[in-house]
Amino acid sequence: GGGFGGGNQGDFANAFGDVFDDLFGDFMGGRRGGGGTGGRRGADLRYNLSITLEEAFQGSKRAITIQGASECRECTGTGIDGTVLCGECGGSGMSSMPRTLEVTIPKGTAAGDRIRVRPDGMTDLTIDVDVRRHRVFTRKDDDLITDVSVSYLDALLGGEVEVPTMTGKIALKVPSGTKAGRSFRMTGKGMPRHGRGTTGAGDLVARMVISVPGELKEEEKLLLEQLRDLQNTDPEEAGSTEDEGGEV
């Protein structure tokens, strides 16, 4: 009789079966090989993000723009808009249009950390974080290290200096006889500890740098010369007296 022959009928099924599945698979409970996203995957995207130490300390949000295969926003990845092919993606369910995302940067984030985001069901985004060098602090794990200038007189006699922290300056008492390079540890004034199950913060290490003036007033110079003379005087010689007929 009429119609397609056995061979032709098989060719027809092979040629158009995939098309029918793509067009109407969603109406039958999902595309072939489907999961929640129809078995399709957009991309594993990478993004390099540079942040300041202040952003890492406080935690913050940053808007980033990514480009790569992603779920079509018009049809949410189905490829169908109502009963017709989606005009935005042409029925593919995918989009290559750039997108802007808001990313949360956790407190205590360190250089080398990775933030993983899944902006849609088809895209996995890995953000590689770099923390820029700071002009005041050097970071070591969760501790911060900073150099603090102390005058030579305060180092000799004892005094007080201001130490910068991430939340403002605080006073530190410097004992007499402090030598250059001596460090003072200020508990809990470093970076917030990060990682699952961690709490609290690291320490701030203040390293003393002795400050010597380039020029001295005449009176200052005279007093320092007198001090030097005192230091250079032999203690035995300075403390001895000669008595007639007595022992020296």
C-alpha positions in Angstrom: 0.0 0.0 0.0 0.9 3.7 0.3 3.0 5.5 3.0 6.7 5.1 3.8 8.5 1.9 3.4 10.2 0.2 6.3 13.7 1.7 5.5 12.4 5.1 4.8 10.3 5.1 8.0 13.4 4.3 10.1 15.3 7.1 8.4 12.5 9.5 9.2 12.5 8.5 12.8 16.2 8.9 13.2 16.3 12.2 11.4 13.5 13.9 13.3 13.4 12.0 16.6 15.9 14.3 18.3 14.1 17.4 17.0 10.8 16.2 18.5 12.5 15.4 21.8 14.1 18.9 21.9 10.8 20.6 21.0 8.4 18.7 23.2 10.6 17.0 25.8 9.7 19.5 28.4 6.0 18.8 28.0 6.7 15.1 28.6 8.6 15.6 31.9 12.0 16.9 30.8 14.5 16.6 28.0 16.2 13.3 27.2 19.0 12.4 29.7 17.4 15.1 31.9 17.8 16.0 35.4 16.5 19.2 37.0 18.2 21.1 34.2 17.4 18.8 31.3 20.8 17.1 31.5 22.5 20.1 30.1 25.4 22.0 31.6 26.4 25.5 30.9 30.1 25.9 31.9 32.6 25.8 34.7 33.6 29.5 34.7 36.6 31.1 36.5 37.0 34.7 37.6 40.0 36.5 39.2 38.9 39.0 41.8 41.3 41.5 43.5 40.2 43.0 46.8 41.6 45.4 49.4 42.6 44.3 52.9 39.8 46.5 54.2 37.3 44.5 52.2 38.8 41.2 53.5 38.6 42.5 57.1 35.1 43.8 57.0 33.5 41.4 54.5 31.8 43.0 51.6 29.8 42.6 48.4 31.2 43.1 44.9 29.4 43.3 41.6 31.2 41.3 38.9 30.4 40.7 35.2 30.9 37.3 33.7 30.5 36.0 30.2 30.0 32.4 29.2 27.3 29.8 28.4 24.5 30.1 31.0 20.9 29.4 31.5 18.7 31.6 29.3 16.9 34.1 31.5 13.9 34.4 29.3 12.9 30.7 29.3 14.9 29.7 32.4 16.7 27.0 30.3 13.7 25.3 28.9 14.1 26.6 25.3 10.3 27.1 25.1 8.4 30.3 25.5 4.8 29.3 26.0 4.2 26.9 23.2 6.9 28.2 20.8 10.7 28.2 20.7 12.2 30.9 22.9 13.1 33.9 20.8 15.9 34.9 23.1 18.0 31.7 22.8 16.4 30.2 19.7 15.3 27.1 21.7 18.7 26.1 22.9 18.0 27.1 26.5 21.4 28.7 26.7 22.7 32.3 26.6 26.1 33.8 26.0 25.1 37.3 27.1 27.3 38.9 29.8 25.7 38.9 33.3 26.4 41.0 36.4 26.3 39.2 39.7 26.6 40.3 43.3 29.2 38.3 45.1 29.6 38.1 48.9 33.2 38.3 50.2 33.4 36.6 53.7 35.2 38.3 56.6 38.8 37.2 56.8 39.1 36.2 53.2 42.8 35.6 52.3 44.8 35.6 49.1 44.4 32.3 47.4 40.9 31.6 48.7 38.2 30.5 46.3 34.6 31.5 46.4 32.2 29.2 44.6 28.9 30.4 43.2 26.1 28.8 41.2 24.3 31.6 39.6 21.9 29.3 37.8 21.2 25.6 37.4 23.7 25.3 34.4 26.7 27.3 35.6 29.3 26.8 38.2 31.5 29.9 38.9 34.8 29.7 40.8 36.2 33.1 42.0 40.0 33.1 42.7 40.6 35.9 45.2 43.8 38.0 45.5 44.2 40.5 48.4 46.2 43.6 47.4 49.3 44.6 49.3 48.6 47.1 52.1 50.7 50.2 52.8 50.6 49.7 56.6 50.0 46.1 57.4 51.7 42.8 56.4 49.5 39.8 56.8 50.7 36.4 58.1 47.8 33.9 58.3 45.3 35.7 60.5 47.9 38.0 62.1 48.8 41.5 61.0 52.3 43.0 61.4 53.1 46.7 61.3 56.1 48.9 62.1 55.6 51.6 64.7 57.9 54.6 65.0 59.1 55.4 68.6 61.3 58.3 69.5 64.8 57.5 70.8 63.9 59.3 74.1 60.7 57.2 74.6 62.7 54.1 73.8 65.3 55.0 76.4 63.0 56.4 79.1 59.7 54.7 78.4 56.7 56.4 76.9 53.5 55.8 74.8 53.0 55.4 71.1 50.0 55.1 68.8 49.6 51.8 67.0 47.4 51.6 63.9 44.8 48.9 63.7 42.1 48.0 61.1 39.5 49.8 63.3 41.6 52.9 64.4 44.6 53.8 66.5 45.2 52.6 70.0 47.8 53.5 72.6 50.6 51.2 73.6 53.0 51.8 76.5 56.6 51.3 75.6 58.9 50.3 78.5 62.2 52.0 79.1 65.2 50.4 77.4 63.1 49.3 74.4 65.4 48.2 71.5 64.8 48.5 67.8 62.9 45.6 66.4 61.2 44.6 69.7 57.7 43.4 69.0 54.5 43.8 71.1 51.6 41.4 70.4 48.1 42.9 70.7 45.6 40.0 71.1 42.5 39.9 68.8 43.5 43.0 66.8 44.3 41.0 63.6 42.1 39.6 60.8 38.9 37.7 61.5 39.6 34.0 61.5 38.0 32.4 58.5 37.1 28.9 57.6 34.4 26.6 58.8 33.9 26.5 62.5 36.4 29.2 63.3 35.7 32.3 65.5 37.6 35.2 66.9 40.5 37.1 65.3 44.2 36.9 65.0 46.7 39.3 66.6 48.4 42.5 65.7 52.2 42.5 66.0 53.6 46.0 66.5 57.3 46.1 65.7 59.3 49.0 67.1 61.4 51.3 64.8 63.6 53.8 66.7 63.2 57.3 65.4 66.3 59.6 65.6 65.9 63.3 64.7 68.0 64.5 61.8 68.8 67.9 63.4 69.0 68.9 67.0 68.6 72.3 68.7 71.7 73.7 70.4 70.2 73.0 73.9 69.3 69.4 72.9 72.8 68.9 71.6 74.4 70.3 74.7 72.3 68.0 77.0 73.1 64.9 74.9 76.8 65.7 75.0 76.6 66.0 78.7 74.8 62.6 78.8 77.5 61.1 76.6 80.2 62.5 78.9 78.4 60.8 81.9 78.3 57.5 80.1 82.0 57.7 79.1 83.1 58.5 82.7 84.7 55.6 84.5 82.4 54.8 87.4 85.4 54.0 89.7 87.1 57.2 88.9 84.0 59.2 89.3 83.2 57.7 92.7 86.7 57.9 94.2 88.0 60.7 96.5 91.4 61.3 97.9 91.9 61.9 101.6 95.1 63.1 103.2 96.9 60.1 104.8 93.9 57.8 103.8 93.5 55.1 101.3 92.5 55.8 97.8 
